[in-house]
Amino acid sequence: AEEQIKASLKEKEVLLEEVHHRVKNNLQIISSLLDMSSMQTQNQEAIELFAESRNRVESMALVHSQLYESEQFDEIDMQRHIQELSENLLKIYSKEREITFDIQSANVYLPVTLAVPCALVLNELISNSLKHAYIDGQQGIISIFMQQSNNGTALAKVKDDGVGISEEIDIERTKSLGLKLVRNIVIKQLNGTIKLVRNKGTEITVGFNSNRRIHEKSDGSRR
């Protein structure tokens, strides 16, 4: 019986590894298709939308890539994820600007059901800072802080020392697609909170319960 249990566990591990590998590959295919589609138009606004969609897909693919390479199939090392995500986005958006990252997120591990929406939120916040916080040639530091308390509360903060977000932007009623996505994910998927502070740049803090897993309701929706 013990040997059967061990064999069954091994089969499940192999299956999970294969699932994450296939998901990662499928997401990379979608990313490539978006890239190819952007080459079919000369409209700059459309090109930027394709690029932003591709970045969101790739941020999800990073999660599954880490799971595929790891022996742990139930959690994501957020320090590693943020490091890889930041480096990828810096290559895309840095241009002539000298931007550095200050990342502090050691010992934060999330289940994949929380890691994916959290990765999308971080992708939007870091991208916004890289795109809008600094003018060409300006140096800057983007600080990314994440911690996980003993009671399961997770806190993620992205802060830049750039020009600052416009006073006209209300994160509760924003028309920006990126900020709308952030708010919807935080409120509806993570059941968390979001706070915007304007202080020598822009600081956005997201809090949520990292012990809570996202389950499927009987109607198929998430909670």
TAFEN-V941564 format. One record per residue. SS is DSSP state (A for helix, B for strand, O for the rest). OMEGA is omega as a letter, one per 40 degrees, with the letter a starting at -180 (NA if undefined). Layout:
SS&OMEGA ; SS&OMEGA
//
This chain:
O&i ; A&i ; A&i ; A&i ; A&i ; A&i ; A&i ; A&i ; A&i ; A&i ; A&i ; A&i ; A&i ; A&i ; A&i ; A&i ; A&a ; A&i ; A&a ; A&i ; A&a ; A&i ; A&i ; A&a ; A&i ; A&i ; A&i ; A&i ; A&i ; A&i ; A&i ; A&i ; A&i ; A&i ; A&i ; A&a ; A&a ; A&i ; O&a ; O&a ; O&i ; O&a ; O&a ; A&i ; A&i ; A&i ; A&i ; A&i ; A&i ; A&a ; A&a ; A&i ; A&i ; A&i ; A&i ; A&i ; A&a ; A&i ; A&i ; A&i ; A&i ; A&i ; A&a ; A&i ; A&i ; A&i ; A&a ; A&a ; A&a ; O&i ; O&i ; O&a ; O&a ; O&a ; O&a ; B&i ; B&a ; A&i ; A&i ; A&a ; A&a ; A&i ; A&a ; A&a ; A&a ; A&a ; A&i ; A&a ; A&i ; A&i ; A&a ; A&a ; A&a ; O&i ; O&a ; O&a ; O&i ; B&a ; B&i ; B&a ; B&i ; B&a ; B&i ; B&a ; O&a ; O&i ; O&i ; O&a ; B&a ; B&i ; O&a ; A&a ; A&i ; A&a ; A&a ; A&i ; A&i ; A&i ; A&i ; A&i ; A&i ; A&i ; A&a ; A&a ; A&i ; A&i ; A&i ; A&i ; A&a ; A&a ; A&a ; A&a ; O&a ; O&i ; O&a ; O&i ; O&a ; O&i ; B&i ; B&i ; B&i ; B&a ; B&i ; B&a ; B&i ; B&i ; B&a ; B&a ; O&a ; O&a ; O&i ; O&i ; B&i ; B&a ; B&i ; B&a ; B&i ; B&a ; B&i ; B&i ; O&a ; O&a ; O&i ; O&a ; O&a ; O&i ; O&a ; O&a ; O&i ; O&a ; O&i ; O&a ; O&a ; O&i ; O&i ; O&a ; A&a ; A&a ; A&i ; A&i ; A&i ; A&a ; A&a ; A&a ; A&a ; A&a ; A&a ; A&a ; A&a ; O&a ; O&a ; O&a ; B&i ; B&a ; B&i ; B&i ; B&i ; B&a ; O&a ; O&a ; O&a ; B&i ; B&i ; B&a ; B&i ; B&i ; B&i ; B&i ; B&a ; O&i ; O&a ; O&i ; O&a ; O&a ; O&i ; B&i ; O&a ; O&i ; O&i ; O&i ; O&a ; B&i ; O&NA
//
